Amino acid sequence: MTSYEVTYELQNGEHDTINVASTNLIKAAQFAENFLSVRVKGYSCLVEVKEHIYD
């Protein structure tokens, strides 16, 4: 599993980020889209999905 940072936009234009663990970037994006559209009031769209790099 790899950790991905998913940035999304709300209907008011604000951006927020969540972390998603998945086997690949496409599955992380699909999971985030489904999760956010159901769980986050005012969710608009995904902005960016990238691999989380630990320092």
C-alpha distance matrix in Angstrom:
0.0 3.8 6.8 9.6 13.3 15.3 19.0 21.4 25.1 27.5 30.8 32.6 30.9 28.8 25.2 22.5 18.8 15.9 12.3 9.7 6.0 5.2 4.8 7.8 10.5 12.9 11.1 10.3 14.0 15.2 13.8 15.2 18.5 19.0 18.2 20.3 23.1 23.7 23.0 24.3 28.1 29.1 25.9 26.8 24.1 20.9 21.9 18.9 15.1 13.8 11.0 11.5 13.2 14.0 17.7
3.8 0.0 3.8 6.5 10.1 12.5 16.1 18.9 22.7 25.3 28.7 30.3 28.3 26.2 22.5 19.9 16.1 13.7 10.1 8.2 5.5 5.5 5.9 7.0 8.6 11.8 10.8 9.2 12.5 14.6 13.5 14.1 17.4 18.6 17.8 19.3 22.3 23.3 22.5 23.2 26.8 27.6 24.2 25.0 22.1 18.6 19.1 15.9 12.2 10.4 7.3 7.8 9.7 11.1 14.8
6.8 3.8 0.0 3.8 6.9 9.7 13.1 16.0 19.7 22.2 25.8 27.1 25.2 22.8 19.1 16.3 12.6 10.2 6.5 5.6 4.4 6.5 8.6 9.0 9.1 12.3 11.4 8.6 11.5 14.1 12.6 12.2 15.8 17.2 15.9 16.8 20.1 21.2 20.0 20.3 23.9 24.6 21.5 22.4 19.8 16.4 16.8 13.7 10.3 8.7 6.1 5.4 8.2 9.5 13.3
9.6 6.5 3.8 0.0 3.8 6.2 9.7 12.7 16.4 19.2 22.6 24.0 21.9 19.8 16.0 13.7 10.0 8.3 5.5 5.2 6.2 7.5 9.7 8.7 7.2 10.3 10.2 6.9 8.8 12.0 11.1 10.0 13.2 15.3 14.4 14.7 17.8 19.5 18.5 18.3 21.8 22.0 18.7 19.2 16.4 12.8 13.0 9.9 6.5 5.4 4.4 4.9 8.5 10.8 14.3
13.3 10.1 6.9 3.8 0.0 3.8 6.5 9.8 13.4 16.2 19.8 20.8 18.6 16.3 12.5 10.1 6.5 5.9 4.7 6.5 9.0 10.8 13.4 12.1 9.8 12.4 12.7 9.0 9.6 13.0 12.2 9.9 12.8 15.4 14.1 13.5 16.7 18.6 17.3 16.4 19.6 19.5 16.4 17.0 14.4 11.0 10.6 7.9 5.7 5.4 6.2 5.5 9.1 11.3 14.2
15.3 12.5 9.7 6.2 3.8 0.0 3.8 6.4 10.2 13.0 16.4 17.9 15.7 13.9 10.2 8.3 5.4 5.3 6.1 7.1 10.4 11.6 14.4 12.7 9.8 11.4 11.7 8.1 7.4 10.7 10.2 7.2 9.5 12.5 11.5 10.3 13.3 15.6 14.7 13.6 16.6 16.2 12.9 13.3 10.7 7.3 7.6 5.8 4.5 6.7 8.8 9.2 12.8 15.1 17.9
19.0 16.1 13.1 9.7 6.5 3.8 0.0 3.8 7.1 10.2 13.6 14.6 12.2 10.3 6.7 5.6 4.3 6.6 8.8 10.6 14.0 15.4 18.1 16.2 13.0 14.2 14.9 11.6 10.0 13.0 12.9 9.4 10.6 13.9 13.0 10.7 13.3 16.0 14.9 12.9 15.3 14.3 11.2 11.2 9.0 6.2 5.4 5.1 6.4 8.7 11.5 11.6 14.8 17.0 19.3
21.4 18.9 16.0 12.7 9.8 6.4 3.8 0.0 3.8 6.8 10.1 11.6 9.6 8.4 5.6 5.6 6.3 8.3 11.2 12.5 16.1 17.2 20.0 18.1 14.9 15.1 15.7 12.8 10.4 12.6 12.7 9.0 9.0 12.2 11.6 8.6 10.5 13.5 12.8 10.3 12.2 10.8 7.6 7.5 5.7 4.3 4.9 6.9 8.8 11.9 14.9 15.2 18.5 20.6 23.0
25.1 22.7 19.7 16.4 13.4 10.2 7.1 3.8 0.0 3.8 6.7 8.0 6.0 5.7 4.5 6.6 8.9 11.4 14.7 16.1 19.8 20.9 23.7 21.7 18.4 18.3 19.0 16.3 13.7 15.4 15.7 12.1 11.2 14.1 13.7 10.1 11.1 14.2 13.6 10.5 11.1 8.7 6.4 5.5 5.4 6.2 6.4 9.6 12.2 15.3 18.4 18.7 21.8 23.8 25.9
27.5 25.3 22.2 19.2 16.2 13.0 10.2 6.8 3.8 0.0 3.8 5.4 5.4 5.4 6.3 8.0 11.0 13.1 16.6 18.0 21.8 23.1 26.1 24.5 21.3 21.0 21.3 18.7 16.2 17.3 17.1 13.6 12.4 14.6 13.8 10.0 10.4 13.0 12.2 8.6 8.2 5.4 4.5 4.9 7.1 9.2 10.1 13.2 15.6 18.7 21.6 21.6 24.7 26.5 28.5
30.8 28.7 25.8 22.6 19.8 16.4 13.6 10.1 6.7 3.8 0.0 3.8 5.4 7.5 9.5 11.7 14.7 16.8 20.3 21.5 25.2 26.2 29.2 27.3 24.2 23.4 23.8 21.6 18.7 19.4 19.6 16.4 14.5 16.4 16.1 12.5 11.6 14.2 14.1 10.7 9.0 5.3 6.0 5.1 8.5 11.5 12.4 16.0 18.6 21.8 24.9 25.2 28.3 30.2 32.2
32.6 30.3 27.1 24.0 20.8 17.9 14.6 11.6 8.0 5.4 3.8 0.0 3.8 5.7 9.0 11.6 15.2 17.7 21.4 23.2 27.0 28.4 31.4 29.6 26.3 26.1 26.5 24.0 21.3 22.5 22.5 19.0 17.6 19.6 18.9 15.1 14.9 17.2 16.4 12.7 10.9 7.6 9.0 8.7 11.5 13.9 14.0 17.4 20.2 23.1 26.1 26.0 28.8 30.4 32.0
30.9 28.3 25.2 21.9 18.6 15.7 12.2 9.6 6.0 5.4 5.4 3.8 0.0 3.8 6.6 10.0 13.4 16.4 19.9 21.8 25.5 26.8 29.6 27.5 24.1 24.1 25.0 22.3 19.6 21.3 21.6 18.0 16.9 19.5 19.0 15.2 15.5 18.3 17.6 13.9 13.0 9.8 9.8 8.6 10.2 11.9 11.1 14.4 17.6 20.2 23.5 23.5 26.1 28.0 29.4
28.8 26.2 22.8 19.8 16.3 13.9 10.3 8.4 5.7 5.4 7.5 5.7 3.8 0.0 3.8 6.8 10.5 13.7 17.2 19.6 23.3 25.1 28.1 26.3 23.1 23.5 24.1 21.1 18.9 20.8 20.6 16.9 16.5 19.1 17.9 14.2 15.4 17.8 16.4 12.7 12.4 10.0 9.8 9.8 11.0 11.8 11.0 13.6 16.4 18.7 21.6 21.0 23.6 25.1 26.5
25.2 22.5 19.1 16.0 12.5 10.2 6.7 5.6 4.5 6.3 9.5 9.0 6.6 3.8 0.0 3.8 7.0 10.4 13.8 16.2 19.9 21.6 24.6 22.8 19.6 20.3 21.0 17.8 15.8 18.2 17.9 14.1 14.3 17.2 16.0 12.6 14.4 17.0 15.5 12.2 13.1 11.2 9.7 9.8 9.8 9.4 8.3 10.3 12.8 15.0 17.8 17.3 19.9 21.5 23.1
22.5 19.9 16.3 13.7 10.1 8.3 5.6 5.6 6.6 8.0 11.7 11.6 10.0 6.8 3.8 0.0 3.8 7.0 10.5 13.2 16.9 19.1 22.3 21.0 18.1 19.3 19.3 15.9 14.6 17.0 16.0 12.3 13.4 15.9 14.0 11.1 13.7 15.8 13.7 10.8 12.6 11.8 10.1 11.3 10.9 9.9 9.5 10.5 11.9 13.8 16.0 15.0 17.7 19.0 20.8
18.8 16.1 12.6 10.0 6.5 5.4 4.3 6.3 8.9 11.0 14.7 15.2 13.4 10.5 7.0 3.8 0.0 3.8 6.9 9.8 13.4 15.7 18.9 17.7 15.1 16.7 16.7 13.0 12.4 15.1 13.9 10.4 12.5 15.0 13.0 10.9 14.1 16.0 13.9 11.9 14.6 14.4 12.0 13.2 11.9 9.7 9.5 9.1 9.4 10.8 12.5 11.4 14.4 15.7 17.9
15.9 13.7 10.2 8.3 5.9 5.3 6.6 8.3 11.4 13.1 16.8 17.7 16.4 13.7 10.4 7.0 3.8 0.0 3.8 6.6 10.2 12.8 16.3 15.8 13.8 15.4 14.6 10.8 11.1 13.5 11.5 8.5 11.4 13.3 10.8 9.7 13.3 14.6 12.4 11.4 14.7 15.4 12.8 14.5 13.2 10.9 11.7 10.7 9.7 11.0 11.9 10.6 13.9 14.9 17.7
12.3 10.1 6.5 5.5 4.7 6.1 8.8 11.2 14.7 16.6 20.3 21.4 19.9 17.2 13.8 10.5 6.9 3.8 0.0 3.8 6.8 9.8 13.2 13.1 11.8 14.0 12.9 9.2 10.7 13.2 11.1 9.0 12.6 14.2 11.9 11.9 15.6 16.6 14.7 14.5 18.0 18.8 16.0 17.6 15.7 12.9 13.6 11.7 9.5 9.7 9.5 8.0 11.4 12.3 15.5
9.7 8.2 5.6 5.2 6.5 7.1 10.6 12.5 16.1 18.0 21.5 23.2 21.8 19.6 16.2 13.2 9.8 6.6 3.8 0.0 3.8 6.4 10.0 10.3 9.6 11.4 9.6 6.2 8.6 10.5 8.1 7.3 11.1 12.2 10.4 11.4 14.8 15.6 14.4 15.0 18.7 19.7 16.6 18.0 15.8 13.0 14.4 12.4 9.5 10.0 9.5 9.2 12.7 14.0 17.6
6.0 5.5 4.4 6.2 9.0 10.4 14.0 16.1 19.8 21.8 25.2 27.0 25.5 23.3 19.9 16.9 13.4 10.2 6.8 3.8 0.0 3.8 7.2 8.7 9.4 11.5 9.4 6.9 10.4 11.8 9.6 10.1 13.7 14.4 12.9 14.7 17.8 18.3 17.3 18.4 22.1 23.3 20.2 21.5 19.1 16.2 17.5 15.1 11.6 11.4 9.7 9.6 12.6 13.6 17.3
5.2 5.5 6.5 7.5 10.8 11.6 15.4 17.2 20.9 23.1 26.2 28.4 26.8 25.1 21.6 19.1 15.7 12.8 9.8 6.4 3.8 0.0 3.8 5.5 7.2 8.9 6.4 5.4 9.2 10.1 8.6 10.3 13.4 13.9 13.4 15.6 18.2 18.9 18.7 19.9 23.6 24.6 21.2 22.0 19.3 16.3 17.9 15.3 11.7 11.6 10.1 11.3 14.2 15.8 19.6
4.8 5.9 8.6 9.7 13.4 14.4 18.1 20.0 23.7 26.1 29.2 31.4 29.6 28.1 24.6 22.3 18.9 16.3 13.2 10.0 7.2 3.8 0.0 3.8 7.2 8.7 7.0 7.6 11.0 11.8 11.2 13.3 15.9 16.5 16.6 18.8 21.1 22.0 22.1 23.4 27.0 27.8 24.2 24.7 21.7 18.6 19.9 17.1 13.4 12.8 11.0 12.8 15.1 17.0 20.7
7.8 7.0 9.0 8.7 12.1 12.7 16.2 18.1 21.7 24.5 27.3 29.6 27.5 26.3 22.8 21.0 17.7 15.8 13.1 10.3 8.7 5.5 3.8 0.0 3.8 5.7 5.6 6.3 8.9 10.2 10.8 12.4 14.5 15.8 16.5 18.1 20.2 21.7 22.1 22.9 26.3 26.6 22.9 22.8 19.5 16.3 17.2 14.3 10.7 10.3 9.1 11.9 14.3 16.9 20.5
10.5 8.6 9.1 7.2 9.8 9.8 13.0 14.9 18.4 21.3 24.2 26.3 24.1 23.1 19.6 18.1 15.1 13.8 11.8 9.6 9.4 7.2 7.2 3.8 0.0 3.8 5.5 5.0 6.2 8.7 9.9 10.5 12.3 14.4 15.2 16.1 18.1 20.2 20.6 20.9 24.1 23.9 20.1 19.8 16.3 12.9 13.6 10.6 7.2 7.3 7.5 10.7 13.5 16.6 20.0
12.9 11.8 12.3 10.3 12.4 11.4 14.2 15.1 18.3 21.0 23.4 26.1 24.1 23.5 20.3 19.3 16.7 15.4 14.0 11.4 11.5 8.9 8.7 5.7 3.8 0.0 3.8 5.4 5.2 6.2 8.6 9.9 10.6 12.5 14.2 15.3 16.6 18.8 19.8 20.4 23.3 23.1 19.3 18.6 15.1 12.3 13.7 11.6 8.9 10.3 11.2 14.3 17.3 20.3 23.7
11.1 10.8 11.4 10.2 12.7 11.7 14.9 15.7 19.0 21.3 23.8 26.5 25.0 24.1 21.0 19.3 16.7 14.6 12.9 9.6 9.4 6.4 7.0 5.6 5.5 3.8 0.0 3.8 5.4 5.0 6.0 8.5 9.8 10.6 12.0 14.0 15.4 16.9 17.8 19.0 22.2 22.6 18.9 19.0 15.9 13.3 15.4 13.5 10.6 12.0 12.3 14.7 17.9 20.4 24.1
10.3 9.2 8.6 6.9 9.0 8.1 11.6 12.8 16.3 18.7 21.6 24.0 22.3 21.1 17.8 15.9 13.0 10.8 9.2 6.2 6.9 5.4 7.6 6.3 5.0 5.4 3.8 0.0 3.8 5.5 5.2 6.1 8.6 10.1 10.4 11.8 14.0 15.6 15.9 16.6 20.0 20.4 16.8 17.1 14.2 11.2 13.1 11.0 7.8 9.4 9.8 11.7 15.2 17.5 21.1
14.0 12.5 11.5 8.8 9.6 7.4 10.0 10.4 13.7 16.2 18.7 21.3 19.6 18.9 15.8 14.6 12.4 11.1 10.7 8.6 10.4 9.2 11.0 8.9 6.2 5.2 5.4 3.8 0.0 3.8 5.5 5.1 6.1 8.6 9.8 10.4 12.0 14.3 15.1 15.3 18.3 18.1 14.3 14.0 10.8 8.0 10.1 8.8 6.6 9.4 11.1 13.3 16.9 19.6 23.0
15.2 14.6 14.1 12.0 13.0 10.7 13.0 12.6 15.4 17.3 19.4 22.5 21.3 20.8 18.2 17.0 15.1 13.5 13.2 10.5 11.8 10.1 11.8 10.2 8.7 6.2 5.0 5.5 3.8 0.0 3.8 5.5 5.2 6.3 8.6 10.0 10.8 12.7 14.2 15.2 18.0 18.2 14.5 14.5 11.7 9.9 12.8 12.2 10.3 13.1 14.6 16.7 20.3 22.8 26.3
13.8 13.5 12.6 11.1 12.2 10.2 12.9 12.7 15.7 17.1 19.6 22.5 21.6 20.6 17.9 16.0 13.9 11.5 11.1 8.1 9.6 8.6 11.2 10.8 9.9 8.6 6.0 5.2 5.5 3.8 0.0 3.8 5.5 5.3 6.0 8.4 10.0 11.0 11.9 13.4 16.7 17.5 14.1 15.0 12.8 11.1 14.2 13.5 11.3 13.8 14.6 16.0 19.6 21.6 25.2
15.2 14.1 12.2 10.0 9.9 7.2 9.4 9.0 12.1 13.6 16.4 19.0 18.0 16.9 14.1 12.3 10.4 8.5 9.0 7.3 10.1 10.3 13.3 12.4 10.5 9.9 8.5 6.1 5.1 5.5 3.8 0.0 3.8 5.5 5.0 5.7 8.2 9.9 10.1 10.7 14.0 14.5 11.0 12.1 9.9 8.1 11.1 10.8 9.3 12.2 13.7 14.6 18.4 20.4 23.7
18.5 17.4 15.8 13.2 12.8 9.5 10.6 9.0 11.2 12.4 14.5 17.6 16.9 16.5 14.3 13.4 12.5 11.4 12.6 11.1 13.7 13.4 15.9 14.5 12.3 10.6 9.8 8.6 6.1 5.2 5.5 3.8 0.0 3.8 5.6 5.4 6.0 8.7 10.1 10.4 13.0 13.0 9.4 9.7 7.6 6.9 10.6 11.3 10.7 14.2 16.3 17.7 21.4 23.7 26.9
19.0 18.6 17.2 15.3 15.4 12.5 13.9 12.2 14.1 14.6 16.4 19.6 19.5 19.1 17.2 15.9 15.0 13.3 14.2 12.2 14.4 13.9 16.5 15.8 14.4 12.5 10.6 10.1 8.6 6.3 5.3 5.5 3.8 0.0 3.8 5.7 5.4 6.5 8.7 10.3 12.9 13.8 10.7 11.8 10.6 10.6 14.3 15.0 14.1 17.3 18.9 20.0 23.8 25.7 29.1
18.2 17.8 15.9 14.4 14.1 11.5 13.0 11.6 13.7 13.8 16.1 18.9 19.0 17.9 16.0 14.0 13.0 10.8 11.9 10.4 12.9 13.4 16.6 16.5 15.2 14.2 12.0 10.4 9.8 8.6 6.0 5.0 5.6 3.8 0.0 3.8 5.6 5.5 5.9 8.0 11.2 12.8 10.1 12.3 11.6 11.3 14.7 15.3 14.2 17.1 18.3 18.8 22.5 24.0 27.3
20.3 19.3 16.8 14.7 13.5 10.3 10.7 8.6 10.1 10.0 12.5 15.1 15.2 14.2 12.6 11.1 10.9 9.7 11.9 11.4 14.7 15.6 18.8 18.1 16.1 15.3 14.0 11.8 10.4 10.0 8.4 5.7 5.4 5.7 3.8 0.0 3.8 5.4 5.1 5.1 8.3 9.4 6.5 8.9 8.7 9.0 12.3 13.6 13.4 16.6 18.4 18.7 22.4 24.0 27.0
23.1 22.3 20.1 17.8 16.7 13.3 13.3 10.5 11.1 10.4 11.6 14.9 15.5 15.4 14.4 13.7 14.1 13.3 15.6 14.8 17.8 18.2 21.1 20.2 18.1 16.6 15.4 14.0 12.0 10.8 10.0 8.2 6.0 5.4 5.6 3.8 0.0 3.8 5.9 6.2 7.8 8.5 6.0 7.8 8.4 10.0 13.5 15.4 15.7 19.2 21.3 22.0 25.7 27.5 30.6
23.7 23.3 21.2 19.5 18.6 15.6 16.0 13.5 14.2 13.0 14.2 17.2 18.3 17.8 17.0 15.8 16.0 14.6 16.6 15.6 18.3 18.9 22.0 21.7 20.2 18.8 16.9 15.6 14.3 12.7 11.0 9.9 8.7 6.5 5.5 5.4 3.8 0.0 3.8 6.2 7.9 10.0 8.6 11.2 12.2 13.5 17.0 18.6 18.4 21.7 23.4 23.7 27.4 28.8 32.0
23.0 22.5 20.0 18.5 17.3 14.7 14.9 12.8 13.6 12.2 14.1 16.4 17.6 16.4 15.5 13.7 13.9 12.4 14.7 14.4 17.3 18.7 22.1 22.1 20.6 19.8 17.8 15.9 15.1 14.2 11.9 10.1 10.1 8.7 5.9 5.1 5.9 3.8 0.0 3.8 6.5 9.5 8.5 11.9 13.0 13.9 17.0 18.4 18.2 21.1 22.5 22.3 25.9 26.9 29.9
24.3 23.2 20.3 18.3 16.4 13.6 12.9 10.3 10.5 8.6 10.7 12.7 13.9 12.7 12.2 10.8 11.9 11.4 14.5 15.0 18.4 19.9 23.4 22.9 20.9 20.4 19.0 16.6 15.3 15.2 13.4 10.7 10.4 10.3 8.0 5.1 6.2 6.2 3.8 0.0 3.8 6.2 5.6 9.3 11.0 12.2 14.9 16.7 17.2 20.2 22.1 21.7 25.2 26.3 29.0
28.1 26.8 23.9 21.8 19.6 16.6 15.3 12.2 11.1 8.2 9.0 10.9 13.0 12.4 13.1 12.6 14.6 14.7 18.0 18.7 22.1 23.6 27.0 26.3 24.1 23.3 22.2 20.0 18.3 18.0 16.7 14.0 13.0 12.9 11.2 8.3 7.8 7.9 6.5 3.8 0.0 3.8 5.6 9.1 11.9 14.1 16.5 18.9 20.0 23.1 25.3 25.0 28.4 29.6 32.0
29.1 27.6 24.6 22.0 19.5 16.2 14.3 10.8 8.7 5.4 5.3 7.6 9.8 10.0 11.2 11.8 14.4 15.4 18.8 19.7 23.3 24.6 27.8 26.6 23.9 23.1 22.6 20.4 18.1 18.2 17.5 14.5 13.0 13.8 12.8 9.4 8.5 10.0 9.5 6.2 3.8 0.0 3.8 6.3 9.7 12.4 14.5 17.5 19.2 22.5 25.1 25.0 28.4 29.9 32.2
25.9 24.2 21.5 18.7 16.4 12.9 11.2 7.6 6.4 4.5 6.0 9.0 9.8 9.8 9.7 10.1 12.0 12.8 16.0 16.6 20.2 21.2 24.2 22.9 20.1 19.3 18.9 16.8 14.3 14.5 14.1 11.0 9.4 10.7 10.1 6.5 6.0 8.6 8.5 5.6 5.6 3.8 0.0 3.8 6.3 8.8 11.3 14.1 15.6 19.0 21.7 21.9 25.4 27.2 29.7
26.8 25.0 22.4 19.2 17.0 13.3 11.2 7.5 5.5 4.9 5.1 8.7 8.6 9.8 9.8 11.3 13.2 14.5 17.6 18.0 21.5 22.0 24.7 22.8 19.8 18.6 19.0 17.1 14.0 14.5 15.0 12.1 9.7 11.8 12.3 8.9 7.8 11.2 11.9 9.3 9.1 6.3 3.8 0.0 3.8 7.3 9.5 12.8 15.0 18.5 21.6 22.4 25.8 28.0 30.4
24.1 22.1 19.8 16.4 14.4 10.7 9.0 5.7 5.4 7.1 8.5 11.5 10.2 11.0 9.8 10.9 11.9 13.2 15.7 15.8 19.1 19.3 21.7 19.5 16.3 15.1 15.9 14.2 10.8 11.7 12.8 9.9 7.6 10.6 11.6 8.7 8.4 12.2 13.0 11.0 11.9 9.7 6.3 3.8 0.0 3.8 6.4 9.5 11.6 15.3 18.5 19.7 23.1 25.6 28.1
20.9 18.6 16.4 12.8 11.0 7.3 6.2 4.3 6.2 9.2 11.5 13.9 11.9 11.8 9.4 9.9 9.7 10.9 12.9 13.0 16.2 16.3 18.6 16.3 12.9 12.3 13.3 11.2 8.0 9.9 11.1 8.1 6.9 10.6 11.3 9.0 10.0 13.5 13.9 12.2 14.1 12.4 8.8 7.3 3.8 0.0 3.8 6.0 7.8 11.5 14.7 16.1 19.4 22.1 24.7
21.9 19.1 16.8 13.0 10.6 7.6 5.4 4.9 6.4 10.1 12.4 14.0 11.1 11.0 8.3 9.5 9.5 11.7 13.6 14.4 17.5 17.9 19.9 17.2 13.6 13.7 15.4 13.1 10.1 12.8 14.2 11.1 10.6 14.3 14.7 12.3 13.5 17.0 17.0 14.9 16.5 14.5 11.3 9.5 6.4 3.8 0.0 3.8 7.2 10.3 13.9 15.2 18.1 20.9 23.1
18.9 15.9 13.7 9.9 7.9 5.8 5.1 6.9 9.6 13.2 16.0 17.4 14.4 13.6 10.3 10.5 9.1 10.7 11.7 12.4 15.1 15.3 17.1 14.3 10.6 11.6 13.5 11.0 8.8 12.2 13.5 10.8 11.3 15.0 15.3 13.6 15.4 18.6 18.4 16.7 18.9 17.5 14.1 12.8 9.5 6.0 3.8 0.0 3.8 6.5 10.2 11.8 14.7 17.7 20.0
15.1 12.2 10.3 6.5 5.7 4.5 6.4 8.8 12.2 15.6 18.6 20.2 17.6 16.4 12.8 11.9 9.4 9.7 9.5 9.5 11.6 11.7 13.4 10.7 7.2 8.9 10.6 7.8 6.6 10.3 11.3 9.3 10.7 14.1 14.2 13.4 15.7 18.4 18.2 17.2 20.0 19.2 15.6 15.0 11.6 7.8 7.2 3.8 0.0 3.8 7.1 9.2 12.3 15.5 18.3
13.8 10.4 8.7 5.4 5.4 6.7 8.7 11.9 15.3 18.7 21.8 23.1 20.2 18.7 15.0 13.8 10.8 11.0 9.7 10.0 11.4 11.6 12.8 10.3 7.3 10.3 12.0 9.4 9.4 13.1 13.8 12.2 14.2 17.3 17.1 16.6 19.2 21.7 21.1 20.2 23.1 22.5 19.0 18.5 15.3 11.5 10.3 6.5 3.8 0.0 3.8 6.3 8.9 12.3 15.0
11.0 7.3 6.1 4.4 6.2 8.8 11.5 14.9 18.4 21.6 24.9 26.1 23.5 21.6 17.8 16.0 12.5 11.9 9.5 9.5 9.7 10.1 11.0 9.1 7.5 11.2 12.3 9.8 11.1 14.6 14.6 13.7 16.3 18.9 18.3 18.4 21.3 23.4 22.5 22.1 25.3 25.1 21.7 21.6 18.5 14.7 13.9 10.2 7.1 3.8 0.0 3.8 6.2 9.6 12.6
11.5 7.8 5.4 4.9 5.5 9.2 11.6 15.2 18.7 21.6 25.2 26.0 23.5 21.0 17.3 15.0 11.4 10.6 8.0 9.2 9.6 11.3 12.8 11.9 10.7 14.3 14.7 11.7 13.3 16.7 16.0 14.6 17.7 20.0 18.8 18.7 22.0 23.7 22.3 21.7 25.0 25.0 21.9 22.4 19.7 16.1 15.2 11.8 9.2 6.3 3.8 0.0 3.8 6.4 9.6
13.2 9.7 8.2 8.5 9.1 12.8 14.8 18.5 21.8 24.7 28.3 28.8 26.1 23.6 19.9 17.7 14.4 13.9 11.4 12.7 12.6 14.2 15.1 14.3 13.5 17.3 17.9 15.2 16.9 20.3 19.6 18.4 21.4 23.8 22.5 22.4 25.7 27.4 25.9 25.2 28.4 28.4 25.4 25.8 23.1 19.4 18.1 14.7 12.3 8.9 6.2 3.8 0.0 3.8 6.5
14.0 11.1 9.5 10.8 11.3 15.1 17.0 20.6 23.8 26.5 30.2 30.4 28.0 25.1 21.5 19.0 15.7 14.9 12.3 14.0 13.6 15.8 17.0 16.9 16.6 20.3 20.4 17.5 19.6 22.8 21.6 20.4 23.7 25.7 24.0 24.0 27.5 28.8 26.9 26.3 29.6 29.9 27.2 28.0 25.6 22.1 20.9 17.7 15.5 12.3 9.6 6.4 3.8 0.0 3.8
17.7 14.8 13.3 14.3 14.2 17.9 19.3 23.0 25.9 28.5 32.2 32.0 29.4 26.5 23.1 20.8 17.9 17.7 15.5 17.6 17.3 19.6 20.7 20.5 20.0 23.7 24.1 21.1 23.0 26.3 25.2 23.7 26.9 29.1 27.3 27.0 30.6 32.0 29.9 29.0 32.0 32.2 29.7 30.4 28.1 24.7 23.1 20.0 18.3 15.0 12.6 9.6 6.5 3.8 0.0
